[in-house]
Amino acid sequence: MVIAVIVLASSIGDILLSGAMKSIGDLGGLSIAYAAYEKSIARLAALAPEVNTVLGAHNIPVAPTEVLPALVRAFADLQAGKATCKPAGSGKQLCDVDKFSFLLRAAP
């Protein structure tokens, strides 16, 4: 049996949470941070066929491997403007795409 640990975090914050993912939006706009996040989740999704279980660190710590490619699709939909967004405090918005939520800076 092989057990591999892939840390689901990056320089831009947590990659996958069962709650609202907020670190990427704190850096603002569709910028280098978004490109790095997109690249990171694509790399993780490519590993999904080889992974048995995704063990996150926050909220619900276990997720099925299908969550990785689903996250890639949800983030693409977010960038394409297909999310449902609502105000979430001063200068922030909560954007829902499928079963994922992204806490972002509100559009100026």
N, C-alpha and C positions, 0 to 999 in steps of 0.2 A: 504494500500500500504506500502511495506517495501522498504526502500532505504538503501543499504549497500555500504560503501565505502571500497574498498580494495586498499591499496596503492601499486602501481606497481613499487616499487623500493626495493632495498635490499642493503645489505652491499657491494655488488659488483657493484652497480650502477643501472641505469634504466633497467627495465625488458623488456619493450616494447616501441618501438618508430616507427614512420612511416619512419624515416630516418635510417641511419646506426647506429646500436647499437654498441657502442665502449667501454663501461666500462669493459665488461668481458675480452676483449682482452688485455686491458692495464695491466692486472695482469699476463699475459703471460701463454703460454702453456695449455695443458689439465691438469689442476691442481685442487686443492681444490675449487678454484673459479668456475671452470666449473661445478664441481659436485654440488655446492650450487645453481648455476644458473639453472642447469637441474632440480634439486629438486623443486625449486621455481616455474618454469614454469609448471612443471607437476602438482603441487598442484593447480595452477590457472586454468589449463585446466580442471581439475576434477570439478571445479566449473562452467564451461561453461554452462551446462544445466540449471543452476539456475540463470544465469545472462542474463539480457535483452540487455544491452549495455555496451561496454568497453569504459570508458572515460580515455584516456591517458592524459599526462600533456604537451607533446611537439608536435610540428608540427601539424598534423591532430589529433585533440583531441578525435574523436569519431571513434570507430571501431566495426564491428560486432563481436558477441561472437565467431564465427568460427575462429577468428584470434588466439585464445588461443591454441586450439589443433594443429592448423597449425604451430604455433611457435615451439611447442614441436617436430613436425615432421621435421621442417627445422633445428632445432638445432641438432637433431640426424643425419640428413644428413650431416651437417657441420662436426660433429665429425667423421663420416664415410668416409670423404674425397670426398663427392659428390658435394661440392660447386665449383663454378667457381670463382677463385681468381685472382686478378691483383694487381700490385704494387699501393700503395696509399700514396706516400711520403716516407720520410726517415724512414726505419725500420718498415713500416706498409704495410698491404695488406687489400684490400676490398674484402670480400667473399660474393657472392650472392647465395642464395638458395631460389628458388621460388620467393616470393615477399618480402623476408627479406634480409637485408644486415648486415654483421658483419664486423666491422673495427677491425682488429687484428694485433698483432705484426707479422712481417714477419718471416717466418721460418728461422732459422739460416743456 
